[in-house]
């Protein structure tokens, strides 16, 4: 390989032993949560993956080198740096971060690319990007990546600040199966219900693994989306969530906040409007998704 790639020794050992590995993104550390919650959440996600029976591989770029799996010190380093000093890396940004020898955290799309490059089949995250409310031409690169990179993404749907019906339309166009894990409808990140049907429901890890194996046997190069509702104890009710998102979206539009700056601003504002409940829901679903992703990864290698 001509590009700089560093695989953590624990992850390398798992590859050698054909043990399950789950990829984790690093944007949640650098841009998703404030310090020190970001560090604690990243560590909690890694623990959840281990408890589920797999090895965690948090992915990031450090000084232009791709890291598949981070040490505790590297996670601390990313978590304490000002967000403006870390490049948020989707497909477009990866060659820039590597070529310019920058530090970069990976989005859903960026993590999918690097996970696939390393041979990791399953990736756990919170919520994917999608189509922005009121801005139907602002479509997240996550959706396009799901259409062309065969990685299974375990998440709690798309972020609830987005236009969820339009997001599902784009996923359909990209040929991405949306699977509900023990649910008939798309979760809404902080809330469990949207009324929007998924393509198929599965009630077991074995059921999810069977669909993923069938995709691979067909030679399809699309990703697979496994959507998992936020744990009930941490969930916001749909009305509370929708009211907070609507107010935050209106304020963002009035302030002219759009594009890449919109998502972090909206998530922070929703957290303020819900008195921190949305942030707690985010942390709960991240941990839950990491555990389930590990079980799916274990089933795929079993």
C-alpha beads as a LAMMPS data file, in Angstrom:
LAMMPS data file: protein, C-alpha beads

302 atoms
301 bonds

1 atom types
1 bond types

-500.0 500.0 xlo xhi
-500.0 500.0 ylo yhi
-500.0 500.0 zlo zhi

Masses

1 110.0

Atoms # bond

1 1 1 0.000 0.000 0.000
2 1 1 1.402 3.380 -0.979
3 1 1 -0.657 5.418 1.494
4 1 1 0.294 5.732 5.187
5 1 1 -1.680 3.209 7.235
6 1 1 -1.226 2.201 10.865
7 1 1 -3.270 -0.701 12.251
8 1 1 -3.418 -0.899 16.037
9 1 1 -1.746 -4.081 17.295
10 1 1 -4.947 -5.359 18.920
11 1 1 -6.886 -4.878 15.689
12 1 1 -4.096 -6.510 13.684
13 1 1 -4.199 -9.509 16.018
14 1 1 -7.969 -9.761 15.530
15 1 1 -7.511 -9.730 11.750
16 1 1 -4.907 -12.492 12.006
17 1 1 -7.214 -14.608 14.168
18 1 1 -10.270 -13.877 11.979
19 1 1 -11.959 -12.402 15.046
20 1 1 -14.790 -9.833 14.710
21 1 1 -13.861 -6.144 14.509
22 1 1 -16.206 -3.133 14.617
23 1 1 -15.236 0.242 13.188
24 1 1 -16.056 3.405 15.154
25 1 1 -15.974 6.976 13.892
26 1 1 -13.911 9.753 15.448
27 1 1 -15.994 12.827 14.591
28 1 1 -18.077 12.158 17.702
29 1 1 -14.856 12.758 19.659
30 1 1 -13.752 15.936 17.880
31 1 1 -17.019 17.601 16.877
32 1 1 -19.924 15.665 18.366
33 1 1 -19.625 16.141 22.110
34 1 1 -17.808 18.571 24.427
35 1 1 -14.757 17.593 26.494
36 1 1 -14.649 15.482 28.654
37 1 1 -17.945 13.840 27.626
38 1 1 -16.459 13.073 24.224
39 1 1 -13.627 11.031 25.731
40 1 1 -15.926 9.200 28.141
41 1 1 -18.394 8.370 25.354
42 1 1 -15.661 7.083 23.022
43 1 1 -14.306 4.862 25.795
44 1 1 -17.815 3.666 26.639
45 1 1 -18.462 2.759 22.993
46 1 1 -15.248 0.746 22.841
47 1 1 -16.238 -1.088 26.044
48 1 1 -19.671 -1.836 24.582
49 1 1 -18.090 -3.348 21.463
50 1 1 -15.894 -5.568 23.646
51 1 1 -18.894 -6.614 25.729
52 1 1 -20.666 -7.558 22.502
53 1 1 -17.820 -9.875 21.546
54 1 1 -15.726 -7.861 19.089
55 1 1 -12.614 -5.677 18.986
56 1 1 -13.219 -1.918 18.555
57 1 1 -11.317 0.000 15.867
58 1 1 -11.805 3.749 16.244
59 1 1 -10.632 5.334 13.001
60 1 1 -8.879 8.684 12.543
61 1 1 -6.058 10.403 10.662
62 1 1 -3.084 11.639 12.681
63 1 1 -0.393 13.691 10.977
64 1 1 -1.563 12.376 7.621
65 1 1 -1.471 8.712 8.667
66 1 1 -4.613 6.574 8.651
67 1 1 -5.077 4.883 12.018
68 1 1 -7.292 1.813 12.224
69 1 1 -7.725 1.624 15.987
70 1 1 -6.571 4.277 18.434
71 1 1 -4.745 4.104 21.743
72 1 1 -6.208 5.757 24.850
73 1 1 -3.612 8.506 24.487
74 1 1 -4.634 9.175 20.887
75 1 1 -8.294 9.404 21.845
76 1 1 -7.377 11.863 24.611
77 1 1 -5.336 13.881 22.126
78 1 1 -8.223 14.180 19.667
79 1 1 -10.724 14.896 22.409
80 1 1 -8.780 17.799 23.890
81 1 1 -7.903 19.540 20.638
82 1 1 -10.026 22.532 19.520
83 1 1 -12.424 21.324 16.789
84 1 1 -11.091 23.944 14.385
85 1 1 -7.683 22.227 14.411
86 1 1 -9.039 18.823 13.310
87 1 1 -10.290 18.373 9.753
88 1 1 -13.657 16.630 9.590
89 1 1 -13.094 14.018 6.887
90 1 1 -15.663 12.712 4.449
91 1 1 -14.665 11.238 1.032
92 1 1 -13.688 14.674 -0.308
93 1 1 -11.405 15.424 2.629
94 1 1 -9.439 12.186 2.982
95 1 1 -6.800 12.924 0.305
96 1 1 -6.441 16.475 1.619
97 1 1 -5.826 15.329 5.199
98 1 1 -3.363 12.661 4.082
99 1 1 -1.583 14.793 1.488
100 1 1 -1.282 17.802 3.793
101 1 1 -0.304 15.596 6.776
102 1 1 -3.186 16.896 8.881
103 1 1 -5.081 15.525 11.843
104 1 1 -8.532 14.410 10.781
105 1 1 -11.591 12.807 12.319
106 1 1 -13.828 10.618 10.196
107 1 1 -17.514 11.131 9.469
108 1 1 -19.845 8.245 8.662
109 1 1 -18.758 8.372 5.005
110 1 1 -15.074 8.728 5.851
111 1 1 -15.211 5.877 8.352
112 1 1 -16.973 3.605 5.853
113 1 1 -14.267 4.183 3.254
114 1 1 -11.369 3.521 5.617
115 1 1 -13.094 0.584 7.311
116 1 1 -13.658 -1.052 3.922
117 1 1 -10.052 -0.309 2.983
118 1 1 -8.909 -2.151 6.115
119 1 1 -11.323 -5.050 5.631
120 1 1 -13.782 -4.199 8.427
121 1 1 -17.350 -5.128 7.513
122 1 1 -19.374 -3.567 10.366
123 1 1 -19.419 0.004 11.662
124 1 1 -21.356 1.419 14.639
125 1 1 -22.385 5.040 14.942
126 1 1 -25.143 7.245 16.340
127 1 1 -27.057 8.640 13.392
128 1 1 -26.198 9.078 9.728
129 1 1 -26.428 12.347 7.833
130 1 1 -29.238 12.957 5.396
131 1 1 -31.231 15.623 3.591
132 1 1 -31.442 18.905 5.514
133 1 1 -34.842 20.312 6.391
134 1 1 -35.814 23.163 4.119
135 1 1 -32.676 22.597 2.008
136 1 1 -33.478 19.590 -0.221
137 1 1 -30.303 20.072 -2.273
138 1 1 -28.132 19.796 0.859
139 1 1 -27.632 16.033 0.858
140 1 1 -25.096 14.402 3.153
141 1 1 -22.228 12.487 1.566
142 1 1 -23.131 9.689 4.000
143 1 1 -26.096 8.730 1.823
144 1 1 -24.017 8.542 -1.341
145 1 1 -21.324 6.529 0.423
146 1 1 -23.916 4.026 1.575
147 1 1 -24.749 3.569 -2.098
148 1 1 -21.222 2.580 -3.094
149 1 1 -19.306 1.119 -0.138
150 1 1 -20.297 -2.359 1.135
151 1 1 -20.063 -1.732 4.874
152 1 1 -22.897 -2.455 7.304
153 1 1 -23.744 0.639 9.360
154 1 1 -25.514 0.107 12.673
155 1 1 -27.173 3.353 13.763
156 1 1 -30.339 4.871 15.212
157 1 1 -31.560 6.182 11.879
158 1 1 -30.703 9.593 10.472
159 1 1 -30.257 12.538 12.811
160 1 1 -33.672 13.883 13.760
161 1 1 -32.725 17.428 12.714
162 1 1 -32.998 16.206 9.105
163 1 1 -35.819 15.677 6.617
164 1 1 -36.365 11.979 7.256
165 1 1 -38.851 11.196 4.430
166 1 1 -36.510 12.766 1.857
167 1 1 -33.542 10.973 3.413
168 1 1 -35.319 7.638 2.904
169 1 1 -36.031 8.602 -0.724
170 1 1 -32.324 9.194 -1.376
171 1 1 -31.408 5.897 0.289
172 1 1 -33.915 4.148 -1.973
173 1 1 -32.383 5.793 -5.041
174 1 1 -28.937 4.667 -3.896
175 1 1 -30.161 1.077 -3.511
176 1 1 -29.502 0.913 0.226
177 1 1 -31.660 -1.530 2.231
178 1 1 -32.953 0.047 5.438
179 1 1 -33.399 -2.693 8.020
180 1 1 -35.242 -2.150 11.281
181 1 1 -33.782 -4.101 14.191
182 1 1 -36.793 -5.143 16.295
183 1 1 -38.762 -2.253 14.822
184 1 1 -41.100 -1.728 11.856
185 1 1 -40.311 1.961 11.479
186 1 1 -37.311 4.182 11.061
187 1 1 -36.035 5.450 14.422
188 1 1 -35.513 9.205 14.752
189 1 1 -32.188 9.262 16.599
190 1 1 -33.378 10.767 19.914
191 1 1 -36.897 9.315 19.537
192 1 1 -38.004 5.760 18.824
193 1 1 -40.834 6.442 16.390
194 1 1 -41.349 8.291 13.093
195 1 1 -44.185 6.393 11.409
196 1 1 -41.876 5.880 8.409
197 1 1 -41.646 2.188 7.445
198 1 1 -38.319 0.411 7.015
199 1 1 -37.731 -1.974 4.095
200 1 1 -37.680 -5.031 6.344
201 1 1 -37.723 -5.868 10.029
202 1 1 -35.365 -8.374 11.640
203 1 1 -35.689 -9.538 15.224
204 1 1 -32.354 -11.276 15.660
205 1 1 -28.659 -10.842 14.973
206 1 1 -28.817 -13.958 12.806
207 1 1 -31.526 -12.342 10.668
208 1 1 -29.401 -9.250 10.103
209 1 1 -26.330 -11.347 9.277
210 1 1 -28.279 -13.404 6.715
211 1 1 -29.188 -10.275 4.736
212 1 1 -25.600 -8.982 4.839
213 1 1 -24.263 -12.335 3.624
214 1 1 -26.805 -12.366 0.781
215 1 1 -25.651 -8.889 -0.307
216 1 1 -22.058 -10.083 -0.431
217 1 1 -22.939 -13.290 -2.266
218 1 1 -24.679 -11.197 -4.923
219 1 1 -21.581 -9.042 -5.287
220 1 1 -23.504 -5.860 -4.518
221 1 1 -21.305 -2.897 -3.607
222 1 1 -23.895 -0.996 -1.603
223 1 1 -23.864 -0.554 2.140
224 1 1 -26.504 -1.948 4.479
225 1 1 -28.232 0.188 7.088
226 1 1 -29.311 -1.468 10.341
227 1 1 -31.484 0.981 12.280
228 1 1 -31.896 0.503 16.032
229 1 1 -34.207 2.563 18.276
230 1 1 -32.629 4.494 21.139
231 1 1 -33.062 2.623 24.456
232 1 1 -36.476 3.398 25.920
233 1 1 -35.152 4.821 29.189
234 1 1 -33.154 7.510 27.364
235 1 1 -35.593 8.267 24.532
236 1 1 -37.323 11.596 24.006
237 1 1 -40.978 11.519 23.077
238 1 1 -41.597 12.447 19.460
239 1 1 -43.484 15.676 20.241
240 1 1 -40.727 17.044 22.499
241 1 1 -38.044 16.181 19.971
242 1 1 -39.956 17.646 17.044
243 1 1 -40.653 20.910 18.866
244 1 1 -36.980 21.356 19.749
245 1 1 -35.816 20.489 16.230
246 1 1 -38.360 22.842 14.628
247 1 1 -37.285 25.744 16.841
248 1 1 -33.581 25.053 16.298
249 1 1 -34.061 24.793 12.535
250 1 1 -35.975 28.083 12.425
251 1 1 -33.252 29.825 14.425
252 1 1 -30.535 28.401 12.159
253 1 1 -32.339 29.627 9.054
254 1 1 -32.780 33.087 10.540
255 1 1 -29.075 33.209 11.438
256 1 1 -28.025 31.994 7.982
257 1 1 -26.378 28.851 9.362
258 1 1 -26.212 26.160 6.669
259 1 1 -23.923 23.623 5.019
260 1 1 -21.246 21.916 7.111
261 1 1 -21.846 24.269 10.048
262 1 1 -25.532 23.377 10.344
263 1 1 -25.407 19.909 11.899
264 1 1 -23.148 20.635 14.911
265 1 1 -24.973 23.917 15.578
266 1 1 -28.402 22.270 15.423
267 1 1 -27.398 19.341 17.617
268 1 1 -26.010 21.702 20.245
269 1 1 -29.103 23.915 20.130
270 1 1 -31.439 20.925 20.451
271 1 1 -29.438 19.836 23.493
272 1 1 -29.951 23.278 25.029
273 1 1 -33.673 23.264 24.272
274 1 1 -34.136 19.800 25.799
275 1 1 -31.998 20.659 28.846
276 1 1 -29.399 18.069 27.919
277 1 1 -31.819 15.176 27.420
278 1 1 -30.953 14.832 23.731
279 1 1 -27.255 14.563 24.560
280 1 1 -27.950 11.795 27.075
281 1 1 -30.056 9.999 24.476
282 1 1 -27.171 10.326 22.013
283 1 1 -24.731 8.753 24.460
284 1 1 -27.139 5.911 25.274
285 1 1 -27.802 5.002 21.661
286 1 1 -24.107 5.131 20.756
287 1 1 -23.326 2.552 23.424
288 1 1 -26.300 0.378 22.516
289 1 1 -25.395 0.429 18.821
290 1 1 -21.783 -0.503 19.557
291 1 1 -22.903 -3.576 21.479
292 1 1 -25.296 -4.718 18.749
293 1 1 -22.759 -4.075 15.976
294 1 1 -20.288 -6.322 17.798
295 1 1 -22.853 -9.126 17.956
296 1 1 -23.539 -8.779 14.220
297 1 1 -19.819 -8.756 13.421
298 1 1 -19.378 -11.902 15.521
299 1 1 -22.248 -13.619 13.691
300 1 1 -20.686 -12.788 10.322
301 1 1 -17.376 -14.464 11.189
302 1 1 -18.958 -17.329 13.088

Bonds

1 1 1 2
2 1 2 3
3 1 3 4
4 1 4 5
5 1 5 6
6 1 6 7
7 1 7 8
8 1 8 9
9 1 9 10
10 1 10 11
11 1 11 12
12 1 12 13
13 1 13 14
14 1 14 15
15 1 15 16
16 1 16 17
17 1 17 18
18 1 18 19
19 1 19 20
20 1 20 21
21 1 21 22
22 1 22 23
23 1 23 24
24 1 24 25
25 1 25 26
26 1 26 27
27 1 27 28
28 1 28 29
29 1 29 30
30 1 30 31
31 1 31 32
32 1 32 33
33 1 33 34
34 1 34 35
35 1 35 36
36 1 36 37
37 1 37 38
38 1 38 39
39 1 39 40
40 1 40 41
41 1 41 42
42 1 42 43
43 1 43 44
44 1 44 45
45 1 45 46
46 1 46 47
47 1 47 48
48 1 48 49
49 1 49 50
50 1 50 51
51 1 51 52
52 1 52 53
53 1 53 54
54 1 54 55
55 1 55 56
56 1 56 57
57 1 57 58
58 1 58 59
59 1 59 60
60 1 60 61
61 1 61 62
62 1 62 63
63 1 63 64
64 1 64 65
65 1 65 66
66 1 66 67
67 1 67 68
68 1 68 69
69 1 69 70
70 1 70 71
71 1 71 72
72 1 72 73
73 1 73 74
74 1 74 75
75 1 75 76
76 1 76 77
77 1 77 78
78 1 78 79
79 1 79 80
80 1 80 81
81 1 81 82
82 1 82 83
83 1 83 84
84 1 84 85
85 1 85 86
86 1 86 87
87 1 87 88
88 1 88 89
89 1 89 90
90 1 90 91
91 1 91 92
92 1 92 93
93 1 93 94
94 1 94 95
95 1 95 96
96 1 96 97
97 1 97 98
98 1 98 99
99 1 99 100
100 1 100 101
101 1 101 102
102 1 102 103
103 1 103 104
104 1 104 105
105 1 105 106
106 1 106 107
107 1 107 108
108 1 108 109
109 1 109 110
110 1 110 111
111 1 111 112
112 1 112 113
113 1 113 114
114 1 114 115
115 1 115 116
116 1 116 117
117 1 117 118
118 1 118 119
119 1 119 120
120 1 120 121
121 1 121 122
122 1 122 123
123 1 123 124
124 1 124 125
125 1 125 126
126 1 126 127
127 1 127 128
128 1 128 129
129 1 129 130
130 1 130 131
131 1 131 132
132 1 132 133
133 1 133 134
134 1 134 135
135 1 135 136
136 1 136 137
137 1 137 138
138 1 138 139
139 1 139 140
140 1 140 141
141 1 141 142
142 1 142 143
143 1 143 144
144 1 144 145
145 1 145 146
146 1 146 147
147 1 147 148
148 1 148 149
149 1 149 150
150 1 150 151
151 1 151 152
152 1 152 153
153 1 153 154
154 1 154 155
155 1 155 156
156 1 156 157
157 1 157 158
158 1 158 159
159 1 159 160
160 1 160 161
161 1 161 162
162 1 162 163
163 1 163 164
164 1 164 165
165 1 165 166
166 1 166 167
167 1 167 168
168 1 168 169
169 1 169 170
170 1 170 171
171 1 171 172
172 1 172 173
173 1 173 174
174 1 174 175
175 1 175 176
176 1 176 177
177 1 177 178
178 1 178 179
179 1 179 180
180 1 180 181
181 1 181 182
182 1 182 183
183 1 183 184
184 1 184 185
185 1 185 186
186 1 186 187
187 1 187 188
188 1 188 189
189 1 189 190
190 1 190 191
191 1 191 192
192 1 192 193
193 1 193 194
194 1 194 195
195 1 195 196
196 1 196 197
197 1 197 198
198 1 198 199
199 1 199 200
200 1 200 201
201 1 201 202
202 1 202 203
203 1 203 204
204 1 204 205
205 1 205 206
206 1 206 207
207 1 207 208
208 1 208 209
209 1 209 210
210 1 210 211
211 1 211 212
212 1 212 213
213 1 213 214
214 1 214 215
215 1 215 216
216 1 216 217
217 1 217 218
218 1 218 219
219 1 219 220
220 1 220 221
221 1 221 222
222 1 222 223
223 1 223 224
224 1 224 225
225 1 225 226
226 1 226 227
227 1 227 228
228 1 228 229
229 1 229 230
230 1 230 231
231 1 231 232
232 1 232 233
233 1 233 234
234 1 234 235
235 1 235 236
236 1 236 237
237 1 237 238
238 1 238 239
239 1 239 240
240 1 240 241
241 1 241 242
242 1 242 243
243 1 243 244
244 1 244 245
245 1 245 246
246 1 246 247
247 1 247 248
248 1 248 249
249 1 249 250
250 1 250 251
251 1 251 252
252 1 252 253
253 1 253 254
254 1 254 255
255 1 255 256
256 1 256 257
257 1 257 258
258 1 258 259
259 1 259 260
260 1 260 261
261 1 261 262
262 1 262 263
263 1 263 264
264 1 264 265
265 1 265 266
266 1 266 267
267 1 267 268
268 1 268 269
269 1 269 270
270 1 270 271
271 1 271 272
272 1 272 273
273 1 273 274
274 1 274 275
275 1 275 276
276 1 276 277
277 1 277 278
278 1 278 279
279 1 279 280
280 1 280 281
281 1 281 282
282 1 282 283
283 1 283 284
284 1 284 285
285 1 285 286
286 1 286 287
287 1 287 288
288 1 288 289
289 1 289 290
290 1 290 291
291 1 291 292
292 1 292 293
293 1 293 294
294 1 294 295
295 1 295 296
296 1 296 297
297 1 297 298
298 1 298 299
299 1 299 300
300 1 300 301
301 1 301 302
